[in-house]
Amino acid sequence: MFAQLDRLSKISDKIYVHIDMDVLDPREVKGHGNKVANGPSSEQLARLFEAIFRRYPKASAIGFATIPPTDDGGLSIAALNRMIAGAIRGVAAREAREPRR
């Protein structure tokens, strides 16, 4: 994946990161109708998004799709928040090391 992001960084002005929530560990998206077995956890993806947004200045947006229509116990929203927080940590780390323009 990082090889593709390296490639995209050379040919694009901006990189949009997109995730469909049905790829997550089914325990985190119980209300989803299209669960995928053995998916990554939101913690794993949060660490990945943190790395992406820290490493790639052109990574400038993140989007989430197929958020489950029901969310007993708030597990899916908590997973979504973890992933967003990971991306934010990455942007904050990137901005802390880049000189202001």
N, C-alpha and C positions, 0 to 999 in steps of 0.2 A: 504494500500500500504506500509506503513512503517513497518507493521508486516512482510510483505514478504521481504522487504529489510533487516530487522533484520535477518531473516532466511537465506537469501542469503549470508549475511556477514559472517555467521558462517560456511558456506560450500563452499565458493568460494574464489579464490584468487583476482579476479577482477570482477567488475560489469560494464556492458555496458548498458547504458540507451538509449532506442530507441523510437522514436515517428514518426508515420505517420502523415503528416500534414493534412490529410483529416479529422482528428478528431477535428480540430480547429473550432471555430465559423465560419460559412460559410461566414461571411462578411470579414474575413481575408484571405480567400482562394477562391475568386470569380472564378478564372480560373480553379479550380479543378473539375474534372468530377464526383467525388465520395464524395460530401459534406455530412456531418452528421449534422442533426439538433441539436441545443442546445449544441454544443460543447463548450469546455472551450476557453477562450481567451488566446492569447499568453502571456498577462500579468500574468494571473493565472498560466500558465505553467512555466513561468519564475520564479515566486516565488517558485513553487514546485521544479524546478531544482536547484534553489539556496539552498533550504533546504536539498535536497538530497546530493548535492556535498559538502555542509558544514558538514553534519552529518555523512556521510559514507566515510571513507578514502578509501575503496575499490572501490568506484564509480570513475572510471578512464577514461571513454570514453562516449561520447554522439553522437548519429547519428540521422539524419533526413531523412525520405524517403517520397516519393510521393509529392515532391515539385511541385506545379502547373506548367504546361507547359507555361501558359500565366499569366501575372501579371500586369494588367492595374493599373497604379498608384503606383506600387511597394509595395502594401499592404502585399503580402505574404513574400517578402524578408525582409520587416521591421519586420514582425512577427517572422520570423526565427532569425533575428538579436537580437530581444528582448529575445528570449529563450536562445540563445547562451550566451548572456550577463548575464542572470540569472545564468547559470551554472558556468561561469567564476567568478562571485561574490562569489558563494559558494566555489569554489576551493580556491580563495584568502582568504576568511575568515577561511577556514580550515587550510591553510598553515600558516596563521598569528598566530594561536593558538597552532600549533604543533611545538615541538622543531625540529630543523634541525638535520638530520641524518648524 
